[in-house]
Amino acid sequence: MISLEPVAVPGAPLARRNPVAKLAAGLIFSFLLVASLDPVAPAIAIAVELALLPLFGIRYRVLARRALPLLAGAVGILVTLLLFAADRTGRVLWEAGPLLVTSGVLVTALGLVLRMLAVALPGVIVFATTDPTDLADALVQNAKAPARFAIGALAAFRLVPLLGQDWQMLTMARRARGVDAGRNPLARLRLFVSTAFALLVGAIRRGTRLAVAMDARGFDAGIPRTVARRQVFGPADWLLIVGAAALAGGALAVSVALGTFRPLIG
């Protein structure tokens, strides 16, 4: 079952911050790390993120479970680059037949994988500590986002867990009709594609009904809407944004000082 509900301790210092502030801090932190291709800056950023995790009220085991698809993707990228990278410069570290791993390939692969993790982890942390309803309210009140967009995003968050239920229902319905791939890998792939297409069609139909229902409730009328839950954006929230920018800038400064900084452009 897919779940997007917050898993952090509600009373944690950084988990209580405004959702827009956490989202802005995560975006700024990630954006600055994209500027470098070296592995030093993202490695420092990952260490900082893991060190600050208790302040968000998230247990390391919970973060590992939430970030499991991200870790699997990182391993896949690392193996792919080590096997098929065109640039084989640097000292030879390991050679086995056609497989040749050099220091240049290893640095490039580690830099890409670590940067991906450093950029994606703030997003995982933000959404693991933020209630979707609070995020929608903060987007409308603090970021001045249109109510149609914010409530639509909230509805999308609430409907994502239904995808797991729909997938299970489609699979059970096809099995009841005798449609089963057995041990045939090609039949399994064909069945997976057809089930995914049916799930996509169902999601589009549900989204269309949701859009019609929102229009019927006046979300496209342009009339200012009242709010039931106030979202306060205070000095502590600004401090979180400034701190995120300072930490990302510090990681880049250490990379420049060590002479490993490799700009993305230039």
Solvent accessible surface area in square Angstrom, and as a share of the most:
residue,aa,sasa,rsa
1,M,158,0.70
2,I,78,0.40
3,S,57,0.37
4,L,48,0.24
5,E,77,0.35
6,P,51,0.32
7,V,54,0.31
8,A,17,0.13
9,V,82,0.47
10,P,115,0.73
11,G,51,0.49
12,A,9,0.07
13,P,63,0.40
14,L,30,0.15
15,A,13,0.10
16,R,137,0.50
17,R,54,0.20
18,N,7,0.04
19,P,8,0.05
20,V,23,0.13
21,A,0,0.00
22,K,5,0.02
23,L,47,0.23
24,A,29,0.22
25,A,8,0.06
26,G,10,0.10
27,L,115,0.57
28,I,59,0.30
29,F,13,0.05
30,S,14,0.09
31,F,153,0.64
32,L,54,0.27
33,L,0,0.00
34,V,55,0.32
35,A,45,0.35
36,S,0,0.00
37,L,49,0.25
38,D,1,0.00
39,P,26,0.16
40,V,33,0.19
41,A,0,0.00
42,P,0,0.00
43,A,42,0.33
44,I,52,0.26
45,A,1,0.00
46,I,25,0.13
47,A,59,0.46
48,V,36,0.21
49,E,12,0.05
50,L,67,0.33
51,A,72,0.56
52,L,56,0.28
53,L,0,0.00
54,P,78,0.49
55,L,77,0.38
56,F,23,0.10
57,G,11,0.10
58,I,6,0.03
59,R,160,0.58
60,Y,115,0.44
61,R,196,0.72
62,V,7,0.04
63,L,11,0.05
64,A,51,0.39
65,R,148,0.54
66,R,67,0.24
67,A,4,0.03
68,L,111,0.55
69,P,102,0.64
70,L,34,0.17
71,L,74,0.37
72,A,65,0.51
73,G,34,0.33
74,A,5,0.04
75,V,91,0.52
76,G,35,0.34
77,I,57,0.29
78,L,46,0.23
79,V,73,0.42
80,T,70,0.40
81,L,44,0.22
82,L,35,0.17
83,L,78,0.39
84,F,154,0.64
85,A,24,0.19
86,A,106,0.83
87,D,85,0.44
88,R,67,0.25
89,T,82,0.47
90,G,54,0.52
91,R,170,0.62
92,V,78,0.45
93,L,71,0.35
94,W,142,0.50
95,E,116,0.52
96,A,47,0.36
97,G,66,0.63
98,P,144,0.90
99,L,39,0.19
100,L,50,0.25
101,V,14,0.08
102,T,1,0.01
103,S,31,0.20
104,G,21,0.21
105,V,3,0.02
106,L,57,0.28
107,V,63,0.36
108,T,64,0.37
109,A,0,0.00
110,L,68,0.34
111,G,0,0.00
112,L,64,0.32
113,V,12,0.07
114,L,42,0.21
115,R,31,0.11
116,M,52,0.23
117,L,24,0.12
118,A,0,0.00
119,V,46,0.26
120,A,30,0.24
121,L,15,0.07
122,P,10,0.07
123,G,31,0.29
124,V,35,0.20
125,I,9,0.05
126,V,9,0.05
127,F,72,0.30
128,A,1,0.01
129,T,10,0.06
130,T,7,0.04
131,D,39,0.20
132,P,8,0.05
133,T,27,0.16
134,D,48,0.25
135,L,11,0.06
136,A,2,0.02
137,D,17,0.09
138,A,0,0.00
139,L,24,0.12
140,V,39,0.22
141,Q,21,0.09
142,N,45,0.23
143,A,50,0.39
144,K,157,0.67
145,A,19,0.14
146,P,91,0.57
147,A,22,0.17
148,R,90,0.33
149,F,121,0.50
150,A,0,0.00
151,I,50,0.25
152,G,22,0.21
153,A,30,0.23
154,L,29,0.15
155,A,16,0.13
156,A,55,0.42
157,F,47,0.19
158,R,94,0.34
159,L,49,0.24
160,V,43,0.25
161,P,32,0.20
162,L,56,0.28
163,L,53,0.26
164,G,23,0.22
165,Q,87,0.39
166,D,24,0.12
167,W,80,0.28
168,Q,110,0.49
169,M,120,0.54
170,L,42,0.21
171,T,44,0.26
172,M,113,0.51
173,A,39,0.30
174,R,40,0.15
175,R,149,0.54
176,A,91,0.71
177,R,165,0.60
178,G,63,0.61
179,V,69,0.39
180,D,103,0.53
181,A,14,0.11
182,G,39,0.38
183,R,233,0.85
184,N,76,0.39
185,P,99,0.62
186,L,127,0.63
187,A,16,0.12
188,R,141,0.51
189,L,109,0.54
190,R,161,0.59
191,L,43,0.22
192,F,114,0.48
193,V,88,0.50
194,S,41,0.26
195,T,6,0.03
196,A,38,0.29
197,F,131,0.54
198,A,31,0.24
199,L,31,0.16
200,L,99,0.49
201,V,48,0.27
202,G,32,0.30
203,A,39,0.31
204,I,104,0.53
205,R,156,0.57
206,R,55,0.20
207,G,34,0.33
208,T,78,0.45
209,R,148,0.54
210,L,55,0.27
211,A,41,0.32
212,V,98,0.56
213,A,35,0.27
214,M,16,0.07
215,D,67,0.34
216,A,86,0.66
217,R,163,0.60
218,G,29,0.28
219,F,35,0.15
220,D,98,0.51
221,A,58,0.45
222,G,77,0.74
223,I,127,0.64
224,P,126,0.79
225,R,114,0.42
226,T,137,0.80
227,V,53,0.31
228,A,96,0.74
229,R,118,0.43
230,R,179,0.65
231,Q,31,0.14
232,V,120,0.69
233,F,54,0.22
234,G,17,0.17
235,P,119,0.75
236,A,44,0.34
237,D,5,0.03
238,W,150,0.52
239,L,127,0.63
240,L,28,0.14
241,I,22,0.11
242,V,92,0.53
243,G,27,0.26
244,A,11,0.09
245,A,35,0.27
246,A,64,0.50
247,L,73,0.36
248,A,0,0.00
249,G,32,0.31
250,G,34,0.33
251,A,2,0.02
252,L,28,0.14
253,A,58,0.45
254,V,63,0.36
255,S,0,0.00
256,V,88,0.51
257,A,88,0.68
258,L,117,0.58
259,G,66,0.63
260,T,50,0.29
261,F,70,0.29
262,R,94,0.34
263,P,60,0.38
264,L,86,0.43
265,I,153,0.78
266,G,107,1.02
